[in-house]
Amino acid sequence: MKKLLTLLLLLVSVFASAQKISTMDFVQVQNNNHDEAIFYYENNWLKLREMAVERGYIDSFEILQTKSSAEAPFHLILKTTYPNRAAFDKAEERFQELIKEKGPLQLLNEKSPGEFRKILFSKMDAIHLF
């Protein structure tokens, strides 16, 4: 019985560490600066994710655009999916490496990201069930 329980715990831990994990950022465009926000995400966030997919750091990514409402005052949802817990845990160091490699931040004009977008909240560590 003890061996069976140990084996079961081992299988559960292996399964849990192999599950895909996603993060989602819910972004509000500030002061009607939609063009600046889209340019920023297409030329920075998107490029970094493309590099990360090529290196196997992440599985996938999406930028979803939605209409803002009083109940959901965000305009964009940024989703990044990691192949497993280990990749998720290394995300910060890996993205710092990619940021250095990519070079300077690309902006549409002189407005800084804080002027045209606000991350309302992030949901980290979402585990894929199916």
ZIBELSUL-V21381 format. One line per field, one symbol per residue. phi: phi as a letter, one per 20 degrees, with the letter a starting at -180 (. if undefined). psi: psi as a letter, one per 20 degrees, with the letter a starting at -180 (. if undefined). burial: + if it has 9 or more other C-alpha atoms within 8 Angstrom, else -. A space follows every 10 residues. Layout:
phi: ???
psi: ???
burial: ???
This chain:
phi: .fffffffff fffffffeff cddcddddfe lmefgfffgg ffecgfffff fffgemfcea bbdddbefbf fceddccddc ddfafffffe ggffffffff ffoffecfbe fegfecbcef acddmfefec
psi: ghhggggghg gghgghiiqq pqqppopppq kklggggggg hhifggghhg ghghijhrgr qqopprpqrh hnkqhqpppp pqhrgggghj gghghgghgg ghaqppqhbi pqhihiqpog qqoqkppph.
burial: ---------- ------++++ ++++++++++ --++-++-++ +++++++++- +++---++++ +--------- ---+++++++ +++++-++-- +--++--++- ------++-- +----+++++ -+--------
